[in-house]
């Protein structure tokens, strides 16, 4: 049943431009409609924020600011943003409409995918996120619902509605809450509110797990149960659900979903390089292994998927200072053992002997003693848990000197390690151990990992390798095989690499595309056979080392007689074994000669030249009238032929 008729926006002209035709999907933050831009007459998707969120001025301002940032992303795998505006209480985005389905639809219908299909979907997703990460943008809501698969097979990432710049505030919903979808939130998002490119990497790891197994890695009746598992348990291996999956796929999922963000790839670009390397190492049988007996996990009775929502979290303490009130709050959340049961009250009419009276007096005293003991235990636990510990301050992205000074001010020592980073400038902090917000003993040592700048990998020397071998070697080196061009070479055999750009031996950042030039072998000059008979031309071309094909259609030719060769394609230089097509001539094309006898000389010349002929005039008696022409009017002559006029 079509429920869109009950939607007040369906059928309405929004902002005087967009005619809303149908509702496509409803999410936790917005509703998506199919609409027509009446100004440009094109179909597009219209994403309209829910009125409750649209009433929040701060949220709307961030929505508009970040929509503009996403609109600057020009990538084939990112859903384009065309326009943004408001119409009364409606705040909307006009976006590219992708006819097709979502990855969630595919998983619901088919369950687990073959590894080849799963990687075919994941690679363009990572390419899109890599472009966003290089533009210092984070998606923050990666899940199968936001992966669109067009009818033409193109994969696009949609719904950058939670996107934010790397250097902006993590949450816009206030303290104690976090935007996102529970199953795809990284542990550091939940625990500390820390969001960077690696949180998108984590979500992509969960998506890869789902595509390989057909189900989510965590099960729980409530968001709290899922969150607890994400914080306390490592990601299960896909092969535990689908036996026989290649270990490389298990390693990919484990690497992307490591609980410690420092153990994950730094961004989608690095994960994409690892995915391509893993694919290159898999055999065709491993890539096409069909998961047997694996079906999608049951969907709730409503049929709706887990929405993007505001996820409530415990109050987050200030990472820069550890106030006394925060310590009290943490102590008050300790789980106390249950109180022992009190003695039962006397039943009605029971006697009050001496023993009974003594027991009645002892009951309240016992309760007081138990409470005092519990309070003392609580104070002792507070001293052990909080009294001797310090919270690691947030120093990510700070220069090394400032980070060490901030740790010293918090009463902590530090030591420095170095690692590569594509996103963090040289000399600034990539990560800490323990992570920001972690609790360590006073004067403990915190390890700072400081950026050495982008990692550089050596471009391998590939001259003389086959194209397939060159591509594999580039992938193993962490580089991306780029465009392939073919050129003639007398020195390099056909099919082998002549050169690369950049050349072998140089250093480049991981993921850099490397263009490859492959040899076509020694060049062969195509003989000039135009005007020759077909048999003679074929023999001469085959002796030169090329194959010959005969075009089905004949053509007119001013150079070749009918039945001879009129055209050779390609001409010039070709490679050995290339095919050359010859076209047979129909002779010269002729046209009807206009009748101009009886006309003035000027008119006759004008008519003939307009018809494509040249003229020659013979004036016998210095007159002005044409009394004869050759060829005669109505006859046939080739274009450009000379028509002789006799004038008197």
C-alpha positions as CSV (number, residue, x, y, z in Angstrom):
1,X,0.0,0.0,0.0
2,X,1.3,3.4,-0.9
3,X,1.5,5.4,2.3
4,X,2.9,8.6,0.7
5,X,-0.6,9.9,0.2
6,X,-0.8,10.6,3.9
7,X,2.4,12.7,3.9
8,X,1.5,16.4,3.8
9,X,4.6,17.2,1.6
10,X,3.6,14.8,-1.2
11,X,2.2,16.8,-4.1
12,X,3.4,20.1,-2.7
13,X,5.7,22.6,-4.5
14,X,8.5,23.2,-2.0
15,X,10.2,26.6,-2.1
16,X,8.3,27.4,-5.3
17,X,10.6,25.1,-7.3
18,X,10.6,21.4,-6.1
19,X,7.5,19.4,-6.8
20,X,7.4,16.5,-4.3
21,X,6.2,13.3,-6.0
22,X,6.7,10.4,-3.5
23,X,8.3,9.5,-0.2
24,X,11.3,7.3,-0.6
25,X,12.5,6.7,3.0
26,X,12.1,7.9,6.5
27,X,15.1,8.1,8.9
28,X,15.8,9.2,12.4
29,X,16.7,12.7,11.3
30,X,15.0,13.4,8.0
31,X,12.6,12.1,5.3
32,X,13.8,11.6,1.7
33,X,11.4,12.3,-1.2
34,X,11.6,11.9,-5.0
35,X,11.0,15.3,-6.5
36,X,11.2,17.2,-9.7
37,X,13.1,20.4,-10.1
38,X,10.5,22.4,-12.1
39,X,13.1,25.0,-13.1
40,X,15.6,22.5,-14.7
41,X,13.1,19.7,-15.4
42,X,15.1,17.0,-13.7
43,X,14.4,14.3,-11.1
44,X,16.2,14.6,-7.8
45,X,16.1,13.5,-4.2
46,X,14.8,15.9,-1.6
47,X,16.0,15.4,2.0
48,X,13.8,17.3,4.5
49,X,14.8,17.5,8.2
50,X,12.2,16.4,10.7
51,X,10.4,19.4,12.2
52,X,11.7,18.7,15.7
53,X,15.3,19.1,14.6
54,X,14.5,22.0,12.3
55,X,13.3,23.9,15.3
56,X,16.8,23.8,16.7
57,X,18.6,26.9,15.3
58,X,22.0,25.6,16.2
59,X,21.4,22.2,14.5
60,X,20.0,23.9,11.4
61,X,23.0,26.2,11.1
62,X,25.4,23.3,11.4
63,X,23.3,21.3,8.9
64,X,23.6,24.2,6.3
65,X,27.3,24.8,7.0
66,X,28.2,21.2,6.5
67,X,25.9,20.7,3.5
68,X,28.0,23.4,1.8
69,X,31.1,21.5,2.7
70,X,29.8,18.3,1.2
71,X,28.7,20.1,-2.0
72,X,32.3,20.8,-2.7
73,X,33.1,17.1,-2.8
74,X,33.4,16.3,-6.5
75,X,33.6,12.5,-6.6
76,X,31.9,9.9,-8.8
77,X,31.0,7.8,-5.7
78,X,29.5,10.6,-3.6
79,X,25.8,11.5,-4.1
80,X,25.9,15.1,-5.4
81,X,24.3,18.0,-3.5
82,X,22.6,20.5,-5.8
83,X,20.9,23.0,-3.5
84,X,19.9,23.8,0.1
85,X,17.1,25.9,1.4
86,X,14.1,26.4,3.7
87,X,10.4,26.8,3.1
88,X,8.6,27.8,6.3
89,X,9.4,25.1,8.9
90,X,10.9,22.8,6.2
91,X,14.7,22.7,5.9
92,X,15.8,20.7,2.9
93,X,18.7,19.5,0.7
94,X,18.3,18.9,-3.0
95,X,20.5,15.9,-4.0
96,X,21.3,13.6,-6.9
97,X,18.6,11.0,-7.4
98,X,20.1,7.5,-7.8
99,X,17.6,5.0,-9.2
100,X,18.3,1.6,-7.7
101,X,18.4,0.2,-4.2
102,X,20.5,0.4,-1.0
103,X,23.0,-2.2,0.2
104,X,20.5,-2.9,3.0
105,X,18.0,-4.0,0.4
106,X,20.5,-6.3,-1.2
107,X,21.5,-7.8,2.2
108,X,17.8,-8.2,3.2
109,X,17.1,-10.1,-0.1
110,X,20.2,-12.1,-0.6
111,X,21.9,-12.4,2.8
112,X,25.7,-12.9,2.7
113,X,27.5,-11.9,-0.5
114,X,30.4,-13.5,-2.2
115,X,33.7,-11.9,-1.2
116,X,34.2,-10.5,-4.7
117,X,30.8,-8.8,-4.6
118,X,31.5,-7.5,-1.0
119,X,34.8,-6.0,-2.0
120,X,33.4,-4.6,-5.3
121,X,30.9,-2.6,-3.1
122,X,33.4,-1.7,-0.4
123,X,36.1,-0.3,-2.7
124,X,34.0,2.6,-4.2
125,X,32.6,3.3,-0.7
126,X,36.2,3.7,0.6
127,X,37.1,5.8,-2.5
128,X,34.3,8.2,-1.7
129,X,35.2,8.4,2.0
130,X,38.8,8.8,1.1
131,X,37.9,11.9,-0.9
132,X,36.0,13.2,2.1
133,X,38.8,12.4,4.5
134,X,41.3,14.2,2.3
135,X,39.0,17.2,2.4
136,X,39.0,16.9,6.2
137,X,35.4,15.7,6.4
138,X,34.1,12.8,8.4
139,X,30.8,11.0,7.5
140,X,29.9,9.7,11.0
141,X,27.0,7.6,9.8
142,X,28.3,4.9,7.5
143,X,25.9,1.9,7.3
144,X,24.3,-0.2,4.5
145,X,21.3,2.1,4.3
146,X,23.7,4.9,3.1
147,X,25.3,2.9,0.3
148,X,23.3,3.3,-2.9
149,X,23.6,0.8,-5.8
150,X,22.3,2.3,-9.0
151,X,20.5,0.3,-11.7
152,X,23.7,0.8,-13.8
153,X,25.8,-0.8,-11.1
154,X,27.4,2.4,-9.8
155,X,28.0,2.6,-6.0
156,X,27.5,5.9,-4.3
157,X,27.7,7.0,-0.6
158,X,24.8,9.0,0.5
159,X,23.5,10.9,3.6
160,X,26.4,13.0,4.7
161,X,23.8,14.5,7.1
162,X,26.0,14.0,10.1
163,X,29.2,15.0,8.4
164,X,31.5,17.4,10.2
165,X,34.9,18.9,9.6
166,X,37.8,17.3,11.4
167,X,38.6,20.4,13.4
168,X,35.0,21.2,14.6
169,X,33.2,20.3,17.7
170,X,32.4,16.5,18.0
171,X,28.8,16.7,19.1
172,X,26.1,19.2,18.5
173,X,23.5,17.6,20.7
174,X,25.0,18.7,24.0
175,X,26.8,16.8,26.7
176,X,25.6,13.3,27.5
177,X,24.5,12.4,24.0
178,X,26.0,11.2,20.7
179,X,24.7,11.3,17.1
180,X,24.9,8.1,15.1
181,X,23.6,4.6,14.6
182,X,24.4,2.3,17.5
183,X,25.7,-0.8,15.6
184,X,28.3,1.3,13.7
185,X,29.6,3.5,16.5
186,X,33.3,3.0,17.3
187,X,34.2,2.4,21.0
188,X,36.0,5.8,21.3
189,X,32.8,7.5,20.0
190,X,30.7,5.9,22.7
191,X,33.2,6.2,25.6
192,X,34.9,9.5,25.0
193,X,33.0,11.3,22.2
194,X,36.2,11.2,20.1
195,X,35.5,11.3,16.3
196,X,38.0,11.3,13.4
197,X,38.6,9.5,10.2
198,X,39.1,6.2,12.0
199,X,35.5,6.2,13.3
200,X,34.4,6.0,9.6
201,X,37.0,3.2,9.1
202,X,35.4,1.3,12.0
203,X,31.9,1.6,10.5
204,X,33.2,0.4,7.1
205,X,34.6,-2.7,8.9
206,X,31.2,-3.4,10.4
207,X,29.6,-3.0,6.9
208,X,32.2,-5.4,5.4
209,X,31.3,-7.9,8.2
210,X,27.6,-7.6,7.3
211,X,28.2,-8.1,3.6
212,X,30.3,-11.2,4.2
213,X,27.9,-12.8,6.7
214,X,24.5,-11.3,6.0
215,X,24.0,-10.2,9.6
216,X,25.3,-7.6,12.1
217,X,28.2,-8.6,14.4
218,X,26.4,-7.5,17.6
219,X,23.0,-8.8,18.9
220,X,21.0,-7.2,21.6
221,X,17.5,-6.2,22.5
222,X,18.4,-2.7,23.4
223,X,21.0,-0.1,22.3
224,X,22.6,-0.4,25.7
225,X,23.2,-4.1,25.2
226,X,24.9,-3.5,21.8
227,X,27.0,-0.6,23.3
228,X,28.2,-2.8,26.1
229,X,29.3,-5.5,23.7
230,X,31.1,-2.9,21.5
231,X,33.0,-1.6,24.6
232,X,33.9,-5.0,26.1
233,X,34.3,-7.5,23.3
234,X,36.5,-7.7,20.2
235,X,34.8,-7.9,16.8
236,X,34.0,-11.6,15.9
237,X,35.5,-13.0,12.8
238,X,33.3,-13.4,9.7
239,X,34.5,-16.9,9.3
240,X,32.9,-17.9,12.6
241,X,29.5,-17.3,10.8
242,X,30.6,-18.3,7.2
243,X,33.2,-21.2,7.6
244,X,35.7,-21.3,4.8
245,X,36.1,-17.5,4.3
246,X,39.7,-16.6,3.6
247,X,41.8,-15.6,6.6
248,X,42.7,-12.3,4.8
249,X,39.0,-11.2,5.0
250,X,39.0,-11.9,8.8
251,X,42.2,-9.8,9.1
252,X,40.6,-7.0,7.1
253,X,37.6,-6.9,9.4
254,X,39.7,-7.2,12.5
255,X,42.0,-4.4,11.4
256,X,39.2,-2.0,10.5
257,X,37.3,-2.6,13.7
258,X,40.1,-2.7,16.2
259,X,38.9,-1.4,19.6
260,X,42.0,0.8,19.8
261,X,41.7,3.4,17.1
262,X,45.5,3.5,16.8
263,X,45.4,-0.1,15.6
264,X,43.1,0.8,12.6
265,X,44.1,2.4,9.3
266,X,44.3,6.1,9.7
267,X,41.6,6.8,7.1
268,X,39.6,5.3,4.2
269,X,42.5,5.9,1.8
270,X,44.8,3.6,3.8
271,X,42.0,1.0,4.3
272,X,41.3,1.0,0.5
273,X,45.0,0.2,-0.1
274,X,44.8,-2.7,2.3
275,X,41.6,-3.9,0.8
276,X,43.1,-3.9,-2.7
277,X,46.2,-5.7,-1.4
278,X,44.0,-8.3,0.2
279,X,42.0,-8.8,-3.0
280,X,45.2,-9.3,-5.0
281,X,46.3,-12.0,-2.6
282,X,43.1,-13.9,-2.9
283,X,42.5,-16.7,-5.4
284,X,39.6,-16.6,-7.8
285,X,38.0,-19.5,-5.8
286,X,38.3,-17.6,-2.6
287,X,36.8,-14.5,-4.1
288,X,33.9,-16.4,-5.7
289,X,33.2,-18.7,-2.7
290,X,29.5,-18.7,-2.2
291,X,28.4,-18.7,1.5
292,X,26.2,-21.8,1.9
293,X,23.1,-21.7,4.2
294,X,23.7,-18.2,5.4
295,X,20.6,-16.0,5.4
296,X,20.0,-12.5,6.7
297,X,19.3,-12.1,10.4
298,X,15.7,-11.6,11.3
299,X,14.4,-8.1,10.9
300,X,12.1,-6.6,13.4
301,X,8.3,-7.0,12.8
302,X,8.0,-3.4,11.7
303,X,10.5,-4.1,8.9
304,X,12.4,-0.9,9.7
305,X,16.2,-0.9,10.0
306,X,18.1,0.7,12.9
307,X,17.7,4.4,12.5
308,X,20.2,7.2,12.9
309,X,19.4,8.7,16.2
310,X,20.5,10.6,19.2
311,X,22.1,8.0,21.4
312,X,22.0,8.8,25.2
313,X,25.2,8.3,27.0
314,X,26.4,8.7,30.6
315,X,27.6,12.2,31.4
316,X,31.1,12.8,29.9
317,X,33.6,14.3,32.3
318,X,35.8,17.2,31.3
319,X,39.0,15.7,29.9
320,X,41.1,18.9,30.7
321,X,40.4,18.9,34.5
322,X,39.2,16.3,37.0
323,X,36.8,18.2,39.3
324,X,35.8,16.9,42.7
325,X,32.1,16.9,41.6
326,X,33.0,14.5,38.8
327,X,34.7,12.1,41.2
328,X,31.7,12.1,43.4
329,X,29.5,11.4,40.5
330,X,31.7,8.4,39.5
331,X,31.7,7.0,43.0
332,X,28.0,7.3,43.2
333,X,27.6,5.1,40.2
334,X,29.4,2.2,41.8
335,X,27.3,-0.9,42.1
336,X,26.6,-1.7,45.8
337,X,25.9,-5.3,47.1
338,X,22.3,-5.9,48.0
339,X,21.2,-5.3,51.6
340,X,20.6,-8.5,53.7
341,X,16.9,-9.2,54.3
342,X,15.4,-7.8,57.5
343,X,13.9,-10.2,60.1
344,X,10.2,-10.7,59.3
345,X,7.7,-8.7,61.4
346,X,5.7,-10.5,64.1
347,X,2.6,-12.1,62.7
348,X,-0.7,-10.7,64.1
349,X,-1.4,-12.1,67.6
350,X,2.1,-13.6,68.1
351,X,3.4,-13.8,71.6
352,X,6.2,-11.4,72.8
353,X,8.5,-13.6,74.8
354,X,11.9,-12.3,76.0
355,X,13.7,-13.8,73.0
356,X,11.3,-12.1,70.6
357,X,11.8,-8.7,72.2
358,X,15.6,-9.1,72.1
359,X,15.4,-9.9,68.4
360,X,13.3,-6.9,67.7
361,X,15.8,-4.5,69.2
362,X,18.7,-6.1,67.4
363,X,17.1,-5.7,63.9
364,X,17.5,-1.9,63.5
365,X,21.0,-2.0,65.0
366,X,22.0,-4.6,62.4
367,X,20.7,-2.5,59.6
368,X,22.6,0.6,60.7
369,X,25.8,-1.4,61.0
370,X,25.4,-2.8,57.5
371,X,24.8,0.7,56.1
372,X,27.9,2.0,57.9
373,X,30.0,-0.8,56.5
374,X,28.7,-0.2,53.0
375,X,29.5,3.6,53.3
376,X,33.0,2.7,54.5
377,X,33.5,0.3,51.7
378,X,32.3,3.0,49.2
379,X,34.8,5.5,50.6
380,X,37.6,2.9,50.3
381,X,36.6,2.1,46.7
382,X,36.6,5.8,45.9
383,X,40.1,6.2,47.2
384,X,41.3,3.1,45.3
385,X,39.4,3.9,42.1
386,X,39.7,7.7,41.9
387,X,41.9,9.0,44.6
388,X,45.2,7.8,43.1
389,X,44.4,8.2,39.4
390,X,44.5,11.0,36.8
391,X,42.6,11.3,33.6
392,X,44.7,11.5,30.5
393,X,44.1,14.9,28.9
394,X,43.2,15.3,25.2
395,X,46.4,16.2,23.3
396,X,45.5,14.8,19.8
397,X,46.8,17.0,16.9
398,X,48.8,19.2,19.3
399,X,52.4,19.9,18.6
400,X,54.7,17.6,20.5
401,X,56.0,20.3,22.9
402,X,52.5,21.5,23.8
403,X,51.3,17.9,24.3
404,X,54.2,17.1,26.7
405,X,53.6,20.3,28.6
406,X,49.9,19.6,29.0
407,X,50.7,16.1,30.3
408,X,53.2,17.4,32.7
409,X,50.7,19.9,34.0
410,X,48.3,17.0,34.7
411,X,51.0,15.3,36.7
412,X,52.0,12.7,34.1
413,X,55.3,11.8,32.5
414,X,55.6,11.2,28.7
415,X,57.7,9.4,26.2
416,X,57.6,9.8,22.4
417,X,57.2,7.4,19.6
418,X,56.9,8.3,15.9
419,X,54.7,7.0,13.1
420,X,53.5,8.0,9.7
421,X,50.2,9.9,9.1
422,X,48.5,11.1,6.0
423,X,46.3,13.6,8.0
424,X,48.2,14.8,11.0
425,X,51.0,17.3,10.3
426,X,54.6,16.3,11.0
427,X,55.5,16.9,14.7
428,X,51.9,16.7,16.0
429,X,50.3,14.0,18.1
430,X,48.6,11.1,16.2
431,X,47.5,9.3,19.4
432,X,48.3,8.4,23.0
433,X,48.6,5.3,25.1
434,X,46.4,5.3,27.2
435,X,43.9,7.1,24.9
436,X,42.5,10.5,25.9
437,X,40.1,10.2,28.7
438,X,41.8,7.1,30.0
439,X,42.6,6.9,33.7
440,X,46.2,6.2,34.9
441,X,48.0,6.4,38.2
442,X,49.5,9.7,39.2
443,X,52.9,10.3,37.6
444,X,52.4,7.4,35.2
445,X,54.0,7.6,31.7
446,X,51.9,8.3,28.7
447,X,53.2,7.3,25.3
448,X,52.8,10.0,22.6
449,X,52.8,8.9,19.0
450,X,54.0,11.8,17.0
451,X,53.5,12.2,13.2
452,X,56.4,11.8,10.8
453,X,54.2,13.1,8.1
454,X,52.9,11.1,5.2
455,X,54.4,7.7,4.7
456,X,56.5,7.4,1.5
457,X,56.7,4.1,-0.4
458,X,59.2,3.3,-3.1
459,X,57.8,3.0,-6.7
460,X,59.0,-0.4,-8.0
461,X,61.0,-0.7,-11.2
462,X,58.5,-2.4,-13.6
463,X,60.2,-2.1,-17.1
464,X,60.0,-5.5,-18.8
465,X,57.2,-6.8,-16.6
466,X,53.8,-7.9,-18.0
467,X,50.9,-5.6,-17.3
468,X,49.3,-8.1,-14.9
469,X,52.5,-8.5,-12.9
470,X,53.1,-4.8,-12.8
471,X,49.6,-4.2,-11.4
472,X,50.2,-6.8,-8.7
473,X,53.5,-5.4,-7.7
474,X,52.1,-1.8,-7.4
475,X,49.3,-3.1,-5.2
476,X,51.8,-5.0,-3.0
477,X,53.8,-1.8,-2.7
478,X,50.8,0.1,-1.5
479,X,50.3,2.1,-4.7
480,X,47.4,2.2,-7.1
481,X,47.7,1.0,-10.7
482,X,46.7,4.0,-12.8
483,X,45.9,4.6,-16.5
484,X,47.4,2.3,-19.1
485,X,48.6,3.6,-22.4
486,X,50.2,1.6,-25.2
487,X,53.2,2.8,-27.3
488,X,55.5,1.3,-30.0
489,X,58.9,0.2,-28.9
490,X,61.8,-1.5,-30.8
491,X,63.5,-2.4,-27.5
492,X,60.6,-3.8,-25.3
493,X,58.6,-6.8,-26.5
494,X,54.9,-6.5,-27.1
495,X,52.8,-6.6,-23.9
496,X,55.6,-5.6,-21.5
497,X,56.0,-2.4,-19.5
498,X,58.1,0.3,-21.2
499,X,57.9,2.9,-18.4
500,X,55.8,4.2,-15.5
501,X,54.8,7.7,-14.3
502,X,56.2,8.3,-11.6
503,X,59.3,6.4,-12.6
504,X,60.6,3.5,-10.6
505,X,62.9,4.3,-7.7
506,X,61.1,7.4,-6.6
507,X,59.1,7.8,-3.4
508,X,55.4,8.5,-3.3
509,X,52.6,8.5,-0.7
510,X,50.7,5.2,-0.3
511,X,47.7,5.0,-2.7
512,X,49.4,7.2,-5.3
513,X,48.2,6.2,-8.8
514,X,51.0,5.1,-11.1
515,X,50.4,5.4,-14.9
516,X,51.8,2.5,-17.0
517,X,53.0,2.5,-20.6
518,X,52.9,-0.9,-22.2
519,X,54.7,-1.8,-25.4
520,X,52.9,-2.5,-28.7
521,X,56.1,-4.0,-30.1
522,X,58.0,-2.6,-33.1
523,X,56.0,-0.2,-35.3
524,X,55.0,-1.4,-38.8
525,X,54.4,1.2,-41.5
526,X,51.1,0.4,-43.3
527,X,51.9,0.1,-47.0
528,X,50.1,2.6,-49.4
529,X,47.7,0.3,-51.3
530,X,45.1,2.9,-52.3
531,X,44.2,2.3,-56.0
532,X,45.5,-1.3,-55.9
533,X,43.2,-4.3,-56.5
534,X,41.8,-5.9,-53.4
535,X,43.8,-9.1,-53.8
536,X,47.1,-7.2,-54.4
537,X,46.5,-5.0,-51.4
538,X,45.6,-7.9,-49.1
539,X,48.8,-9.8,-50.1
540,X,51.0,-6.7,-49.6
541,X,49.5,-5.9,-46.1
542,X,49.8,-9.5,-44.9
543,X,53.4,-9.6,-46.0
544,X,54.0,-6.5,-43.9
545,X,52.8,-8.4,-40.8
546,X,49.3,-7.2,-40.2
547,X,45.9,-8.9,-40.5
548,X,43.4,-7.7,-43.2
549,X,39.6,-7.2,-42.9
550,X,37.3,-6.1,-45.7
551,X,34.7,-3.4,-44.9
552,X,31.1,-4.3,-45.7
553,X,30.2,-1.1,-47.4
554,X,31.9,0.5,-50.5
555,X,32.6,4.2,-50.8
556,X,32.9,6.8,-53.6
557,X,36.5,7.8,-54.3
558,X,38.1,10.4,-56.5
559,X,41.4,8.6,-56.3
560,X,40.6,5.0,-56.9
561,X,38.7,3.3,-59.7
562,X,35.6,1.3,-59.0
563,X,36.6,-2.1,-57.5
564,X,40.0,-1.0,-56.3
565,X,41.0,0.0,-52.7
566,X,39.7,3.4,-51.7
567,X,40.6,3.6,-48.0
568,X,42.9,1.9,-45.5
569,X,42.2,2.1,-41.7
570,X,44.3,2.6,-39.7
571,X,47.0,4.1,-41.7
572,X,50.5,5.2,-40.6
573,X,52.0,3.0,-37.9
574,X,50.5,-0.2,-36.4
575,X,51.7,-3.0,-34.3
576,X,52.5,-6.6,-35.5
577,X,49.3,-8.6,-35.7
578,X,47.0,-5.6,-35.7
579,X,44.0,-5.6,-38.0
580,X,43.9,-3.2,-41.0
581,X,40.5,-2.7,-42.7
582,X,40.4,-1.9,-46.4
583,X,37.4,-0.3,-48.1
584,X,36.5,-0.9,-51.8
585,X,35.9,2.1,-54.1
586,X,32.6,2.7,-56.0
587,X,34.4,5.1,-58.3
588,X,33.8,8.8,-58.5
589,X,30.5,10.1,-57.4
590,X,28.7,12.0,-60.2
591,X,26.1,14.7,-60.0
592,X,23.5,16.1,-62.5
593,X,24.8,19.1,-64.5
594,X,22.4,22.0,-64.5
595,X,20.9,23.2,-67.9
596,X,22.2,26.8,-68.5
597,X,21.8,27.3,-72.2
598,X,20.0,30.5,-73.0
599,X,21.1,32.1,-69.8
600,X,23.5,35.0,-69.4
601,X,27.1,34.2,-68.9
602,X,27.1,35.5,-65.3
603,X,23.9,33.6,-64.3
604,X,25.2,30.4,-65.9
605,X,28.5,30.6,-64.0
606,X,26.8,31.3,-60.8
607,X,24.4,28.3,-61.2
608,X,27.2,25.9,-62.1
609,X,29.5,27.0,-59.2
610,X,26.6,26.7,-56.8
611,X,26.2,23.1,-58.0
612,X,29.9,22.4,-57.3
613,X,31.3,22.7,-60.8
614,X,34.0,24.8,-62.3
615,X,33.5,26.7,-65.6
616,X,35.4,27.5,-68.7
617,X,34.0,30.2,-71.1
618,X,34.5,30.5,-74.9
619,X,33.1,33.8,-76.2
620,X,32.9,33.7,-80.0
621,X,31.2,37.0,-80.8
622,X,31.8,39.0,-77.6
623,X,28.2,38.4,-76.6
624,X,26.6,37.5,-73.2
625,X,24.3,34.5,-73.9
626,X,25.2,30.8,-73.5
627,X,24.2,29.0,-76.7
628,X,26.0,25.6,-75.8
629,X,27.5,23.7,-72.9
630,X,29.7,20.6,-72.4
631,X,28.7,18.3,-70.8
632,X,25.1,19.0,-71.7
633,X,22.5,19.9,-69.1
634,X,21.0,16.9,-67.4
635,X,24.1,14.8,-67.9
636,X,26.3,13.5,-65.1
637,X,29.8,14.8,-64.0
638,X,32.0,14.4,-60.9
639,X,31.9,17.2,-58.3
640,X,34.5,19.8,-59.3
641,X,34.4,18.9,-63.0
642,X,34.8,21.8,-65.5
643,X,31.8,22.7,-67.6
644,X,32.6,24.5,-70.9
645,X,30.3,27.3,-71.9
646,X,30.0,28.8,-75.4
647,X,28.8,32.4,-75.4
648,X,27.8,34.7,-78.2
